[in-house]
Amino acid sequence: MSDDKSKSDYRDRSKVSASSDYEVQYLMHKYDLSKNRALELIAKHGGNRQKIESELDAVNI
């Protein structure tokens, strides 16, 4: 089931969904990750965008 992009609710922005290709692609492109690495991070942090990006920012300093 795809996301309804017409909804402008911000609840979904705090999570990265492994089942949404565009969200995984965005994470891959932003941090130059492989798909496997992106999916690992999503699983490790339960999709929590803040924790994922904090870990990646700490590594890329």
Secondary structure, DSSP 4 states (H G I P E B T S, - for coil): ----TT---SGGGGB--TT-HHHHHHHHHHHT--HHHHHHHHHHTTTBHHHHHHHHHHHT-
